[in-house]
Amino acid sequence: MTGVPDPAADHGERYRAALDMAAYADEHGVTAISCEEHHLAATGWLPSPLLLAAAVAGRTRRTRISVNALLVPLYDPVRLAEDIAVLDNISGGRFSFVAGIGYRPEEYAAVGKDFRRRGKLMDDCLRVLLQAWGDEPFEHRGQLIDVTPKPRTKPHPLILIGGMSVAAARRAARFGLPFAPPVRMPEAEAVYHAEFAKGAGGGFVFAPENGNTVTHLSTDPAAAWDRCGPYFLNEAVEYSAWTVPDVPRPNESPVSTVDELRRLGSVEVLTPEQLIEQCRAGRREVTLHPLVGGLPLDDGWESLRLLGEEVLPALA
């Protein structure tokens, strides 16, 4: 069994591999490539999702690119509006993001933001983004400004409001934006639709059908668990360490062993044949994470190639 990966591993090699994997995914019909945002992570979890998304846009032509989730309160809203507008133009309108509020006080402290004011910071940033991408100048901090360039996508790139609370659902409805909880949340979804109906109506909820489940493909799942399990666990343990009291998160159950992780079900290892059978039976979403927790690049590439060369052609 492989040991826990070294946090000081060659991140440069892994970022270059991520771009090569993105190009491969684009060529083989993968529908979306997603980036995440976390800061101060021992494993080097991606802290600069817009930068990576722009690099991915330069290596792809068809696949949608998303950030799930972009922690908008941590940014200067005008600079964020500019960066997203440029990224939307670079990608040809293929970029979208889930706006997240975050849940770690350390991340706010690192950029000089007050975690206790995160709700107001979130609202203020969303308001500036939507105004900045409009056709008219707007007043911001006592000055009339006109952010340029404007996004390619009109009226703006697709924004979804993330969160696992009723407050997040209400925020999404208030701004007239889709609501994107990471798992099905019937109570919050009902609040969203009820609040949205008070206005013009409409709106929609997007929640992954399998929650945050990550799929890894292998021709020998038992051997893959023995070889890759410590890497799956490495990421799960760090994520669990970020628990904040009274702040709900998906896959909250802490784990300390590979066996516990297998029972939790947040990672599944399937053969291509098993996944093909599930998709033919109605499964519509599959999320691969070929760089999870420091996973060796050969194992990440094997999983991705099995998807691109066996699963997707069989389903075409």
Secondary structure, DSSP 8 states (H G I E B T S, - for coil): ------TTS-HHHHHHHHHHHHHHHHHTT--EEEE----S-TT---S-HHHHHHHHHHH-SSSEEEEEEEEGGGS-HHHHHHHHHHHHHHTTS-EEEEEE----HHHHHHTT--GGGHHHHHHHHHHHHHHHTSSS-EEETTEEE--SS--SSSS-SEEEEE-SSHHHHHHHHHTT--EE-SS--HHHHHHHHHHHHTTT----B---TTTT-EEEE-S-HHHHHHHHHHHHHHHHHHHHHT--TT---TT-----SHHHHHHHTSEEEE-HHHHHHHHHTT-----B-TTGGG--HHHHHHHHHHIIIIIHHHH-
